[in-house]
Amino acid sequence: MSDYAELVRIFDSSDYKSRYIRAKASNSCICCGGKELEFNFPCTRFEYSISALCEDCQNRFFNNYAKRNSPQQMAV
């Protein structure tokens, strides 16, 4: 499953709301379940407050998406 498809599956699941609430209440990641949430940048901490994705998962999903859709990649 592609990273994008996995992300959509997480956010589109019927139990998303309860998983989100559990992740936020336990300070864990909604995707990987990781509990050691250390954020290197304010923007990744802010993104966690929105999505409940840890920094590692954010990097996995968003950096891969950005690499595939960069202007340099699209010009090839």
C-alpha positions as CSV (number, residue, x, y, z in Angstrom):
1,M,0.0,0.0,0.0
2,S,1.4,3.4,-0.9
3,D,2.0,6.0,1.8
4,Y,-0.8,8.2,0.4
5,A,-3.3,5.3,0.4
6,E,-2.4,4.4,4.0
7,L,-2.9,8.0,5.1
8,V,-6.3,8.2,3.4
9,R,-7.2,4.8,4.9
10,I,-6.4,6.1,8.4
11,F,-8.3,9.4,8.0
12,D,-11.2,7.8,6.2
13,S,-11.8,4.8,8.6
14,S,-15.0,4.5,10.4
15,D,-13.2,4.5,13.8
16,Y,-11.0,7.5,13.0
17,K,-12.6,9.8,15.6
18,S,-12.2,7.3,18.5
19,R,-8.6,6.5,17.3
20,Y,-7.8,10.2,17.2
21,I,-9.2,10.8,20.7
22,R,-7.2,7.8,22.1
23,A,-4.0,8.9,20.4
24,K,-4.3,12.5,21.7
25,A,-5.3,11.3,25.2
26,S,-2.3,9.0,25.4
27,N,0.2,11.3,23.6
28,S,0.8,8.7,20.9
29,C,0.7,8.5,17.1
30,I,-2.5,7.5,15.4
31,C,-0.5,5.7,12.7
32,C,2.4,3.9,14.3
33,G,1.3,4.0,17.9
34,G,4.6,5.5,19.0
35,K,4.6,7.1,22.4
36,E,7.9,8.9,22.4
37,L,6.7,12.1,20.8
38,E,9.6,14.5,20.4
39,F,9.2,17.3,17.9
40,N,12.2,19.0,16.4
41,F,10.2,21.9,14.9
42,P,7.2,23.9,16.0
43,C,5.4,23.1,12.7
44,T,5.6,19.3,13.4
45,R,4.2,19.8,16.9
46,F,1.4,21.9,15.4
47,E,0.7,19.2,12.8
48,Y,0.5,16.6,15.6
49,S,-2.2,18.8,17.3
50,I,-4.2,18.6,14.0
51,S,-3.6,15.0,12.8
52,A,-2.1,13.1,15.7
53,L,0.7,12.0,13.5
54,C,4.2,11.8,15.1
55,E,7.1,13.6,13.4
56,D,8.5,10.3,11.9
57,C,5.1,9.5,10.3
58,Q,4.7,13.1,9.2
59,N,8.1,12.9,7.5
60,R,7.2,9.5,5.9
61,F,3.9,10.7,4.5
62,F,4.6,14.3,3.7
63,N,8.2,14.2,2.6
64,N,7.5,11.3,0.2
65,Y,4.5,13.2,-1.2
66,A,6.6,16.3,-1.6
67,K,9.4,14.4,-3.3
68,R,7.0,12.7,-5.8
69,N,5.3,16.0,-6.6
70,S,8.3,18.4,-6.7
71,P,8.7,20.7,-9.7
72,Q,12.0,18.9,-10.5
73,Q,10.4,15.5,-10.4
74,M,7.4,16.6,-12.5
75,A,9.7,18.0,-15.2
76,V,11.3,14.6,-15.8
